[in-house]
Amino acid sequence: MNRIVLVFLLAWMGLFRGADAQDQSRAIDIAVYVEAPLKAVWQAWTTETGVKTFLAPDAKIDPRVGGAYELYFDPKAELGQRGSEGCVILAIEPMKMLSFTLNPPPDMPEIRKQRTHVTVRFSRANERSVKVSIFHDGWGEGEQWNRAYEYFKKTWREIVLPRLVYSFAVEPIIWEDPQIPVSRK
């Protein structure tokens, strides 16, 4: 069976889980299983080279508490419009957990300078796969915060995590020609 088809078949069969609250403590809580060694998945999230394989075309990452965790989705844009400039690592436990701040996209200027919190946890599911869990919280209230929440809920579920799985199952993302599969879930 074609590996791309297999990746998305697994996604539709329940590979992803999500539980989103709609109260004051709303959060995005989702997980995916990646067939790869734990060290490789860890490096995909914690190094500039790794992030470029699935998450963003460019990045600035300093893997220490207080270090930069900046993802540049539009590296050629003017400063402040490239991606998550100014975001930092809040906590790091090698091979187990990475926590960082994340700001809303540039098209949400009223809240762009504020930060949410993302915690990514890594655990061995078995000898060949790793469970990657994302918990994203810190949402404010109001129309732009609601848009930001829905944007990230969709982005984690339909773009980022499918690309992570794809980058290990098939090949790293080629940003110059991003014919990148995304989940339609």
Rosetta blueprint (number, residue, H / E / L):
1 M L
2 N L
3 R H
4 I H
5 V H
6 L H
7 V H
8 F H
9 L H
10 L H
11 A H
12 W H
13 M H
14 G H
15 L H
16 F L
17 R E
18 G E
19 A L
20 D L
21 A L
22 Q L
23 D L
24 Q L
25 S L
26 R L
27 A L
28 I E
29 D E
30 I E
31 A E
32 V E
33 Y E
34 V E
35 E E
36 A L
37 P L
38 L H
39 K H
40 A H
41 V H
42 W H
43 Q H
44 A H
45 W H
46 T H
47 T L
48 E H
49 T H
50 G H
51 V H
52 K L
53 T L
54 F L
55 L L
56 A L
57 P L
58 D E
59 A E
60 K E
61 I E
62 D L
63 P L
64 R L
65 V L
66 G L
67 G L
68 A E
69 Y E
70 E E
71 L E
72 Y E
73 F L
74 D L
75 P L
76 K L
77 A L
78 E L
79 L L
80 G L
81 Q L
82 R L
83 G E
84 S L
85 E L
86 G L
87 C L
88 V E
89 I E
90 L E
91 A E
92 I E
93 E E
94 P L
95 M L
96 K L
97 M E
98 L E
99 S E
100 F E
101 T E
102 L E
103 N L
104 P L
105 P L
106 P L
107 D L
108 M L
109 P L
110 E L
111 I L
112 R L
113 K L
114 Q L
115 R L
116 T E
117 H E
118 V E
119 T E
120 V E
121 R E
122 F E
123 S E
124 R E
125 A L
126 N L
127 E L
128 R L
129 S E
130 V E
131 K E
132 V E
133 S E
134 I E
135 F E
136 H E
137 D E
138 G L
139 W L
140 G L
141 E L
142 G L
143 E H
144 Q H
145 W H
146 N H
147 R H
148 A H
149 Y H
150 E H
151 Y H
152 F H
153 K H
154 K H
155 T H
156 W H
157 R H
158 E H
159 I H
160 V H
161 L H
162 P H
163 R H
164 L H
165 V H
166 Y H
167 S H
168 F H
169 A H
170 V L
171 E L
172 P L
173 I L
174 I L
175 W L
176 E L
177 D L
178 P L
179 Q L
180 I L
181 P L
182 V L
183 S L
184 R L
185 K L
